[in-house]
Amino acid sequence: MCSPEPINCFPVLLNVLSNAFLRLSNCSARFRVWSQLFYTAQNAELKNYIFFGLFTYLLVLAAGLPPLFAMSNVEDYKVKSTSC
């Protein structure tokens, strides 16, 4: 009914249990559950927009991290701390 990977098995289990509870309560509605590992966009412009947005975010993050390490080293130097 489901593959051995837990990422695929949980949605199937959720679907089976929820539909069983709906049948017990004499309801005609049914749940349909599916899982996708990644967002699959068909539009090339949307893919480029997402890529460049994430790329810009990573560049800003990469530019902000080195000063944090440098400030930590300066503080260690001021208090004359040493590591073994």
N, C-alpha and C positions, 0 to 999 in steps of 0.2 A: 504494500500500500504506500510505503514511502521509502526513500533511499536511506542508507545508514547514516548520512550526514544529519546532525541535529538541526541545521539551518533549514533543511527541507522537511524534516519530520514534525517539527512543532506546528507549523501552519496546518498540516494535514490532521494532526491530533486535535487541534482547536476546532477545525471544521467539523470533524466527526462528533466531538462532544457537544458542540453548540447545536448542531442539527438534531442530535439525539434528544437533547433537552427540549428543543422546540417541538419535536414529535410527541414527547410525553405530555406537553401542555396543549396538545391538539391545535397547534398553530400551523397555518399553511405557508408561512414565510420560511425561507431557507437562507443560510449563510453560504457565501462562496469566498474562500480564502486562498490567496496565492502569495508567493514570495518571489522577489527578484533581488539578486545580490547587489546589482548596481543599477543606477538610473540609466535607461537606454533612451537617449534622445535621437530622433530621426532627423531633426533640423540641424544642418551644418553650422548655421549662424549661432544657434543656441549652444552647441558644443564649443565653439570658439569663445563665446561670451563666458561660459563656465570656466573654461581652461584659463583664459587670461585673467579672470577675476581671482581664481585660486592662485595663479602665478604671482599676481600683484600682492596678494595677501602674504604669500610666502616670502617675497622679497622684503616687504616691510618687517615681517617677523625676523628674518635673517639680519636685517640692518639693526634691529633693536636688541638682539641678544648679546653681541660682543661687549657693549658698554656695561651690561650687568655683571659679566665676569670680571671686567676690568675694575669696576667699583668694589667688587668683593675682594680682589687682590689688594687694592689701595687700603681698604679698611683693615685687612690682615696686617699690612705693613705698618699702619699707624699704631696698632695695639701690640705690635711685635710678636704676633703669634707664629708658631712654627708647627709643622706637621712632622710626624715621625716617619 
